[in-house]
């Protein structure tokens, strides 16, 4: 389903696979001066089906009910570090993903490993466990002191590679398998909420850093580009309103598109759609726009998982047509999103409500069954890929390379 990208690390890093949580907890993560990778991977967890991940995913999804498929494309959240509560939440909802926010991150890496382990109620098929670990302004892991965008935006791409390889190893060691960490938005407007998080004001230069970051992250975790098609041209904060711009599609292709194209070509596993509108292309927010999803798939060739930005942000705008979270979720899947993310305004019951609403939309014909099946297969494929990549990685300068 996704194009195959060779797993490699660019820049000055030595990579060691740490095969136990105790070893991972004791390894010291730091910038690395060695350049020769030493890698050990444990035997992959093999699902009951045969063939590659896409083939296996198709078989597994075919055996699901509509309700199970709907649940599998929801990424939910509850604010807790209690392993029992988190395990019960995942078991009761059957959802395919969980996002770690600040309230889910305890004071140490070992404690975080206990949190993430509790989310994997099926060890053979763990959920997508995501985190917003950009570094700098948006950082959930207090122990991440690697270079962030505020520094990297003016530095060579090789430094982005080094920083994001190290950062992604922290995410993987903590037990997450998805990082919502590569900001591909570009802007020169210092007053923009995205300026401090962007990897550059110039799209062409930022594209090199974005590609380097994605290439560095993918061996560790599923790397995510955000926020498509790009906040830079649209003033305003999408946590509060729907930013918009009248920039033409052609203008977008020559500017804001460049970092996303580079990140897709570098092999990003996920593409996060933003709640912003390029009115010359579609008046609807990109997250709810079938046209923008066609552009991502057909024009840019993205074959991975498309995920919404937090759907709760749409509710936060106060716009009446976005007041109902279930309606927003159904519209998002219909537009082409494979994974719906719900954080703001959510409750412990929200994930089950979204799942039920998506399933009902299929049953009533509002949402084509084929669209749900396609979304479920893409999400399942990524889960299987991450399950098969089960090593825990740690870059360090003073480790003895594994044989």
Buried (B, 14 or more C-beta within 10 A) or exposed (E): BBEEBEBEBBBBBBBBBBBEBEBBBEBEBBBBEBEEBBBBEEEEBEBEBEEEBBBBBBBBBEEBEBBBBBBBBBBBBBEBBEBEBBBBBBEEBBBBBBBBBEEBBEEEBBBBBBBBBBBBBEEEBBBBBBBBBBBBBBBBBEBBBBBBBBBBBEBBBBBBBBBBBBBBBBBBBBBBBBBBBBBBBBBEEEEBBBBBBBBBBBBEBBBBBBBBBBBBBBBBBBBBBBBBBBBBBBBBBBBEBBBBBEBEBEBBBEBBBBBBBBBBBBBBBBBBBBBBBBEBBBEBBBBBBEBBBEBBBEEBEBBBBBBBBBBBBBBBBEEEEBEBBBBBBBBBBBBBBBBBBBBBBBEBEBBBBBBBBBBBBBEEEBBEEEBBBBBBBBBBBBBBBBBBBBBBBBBBBEBEEEE
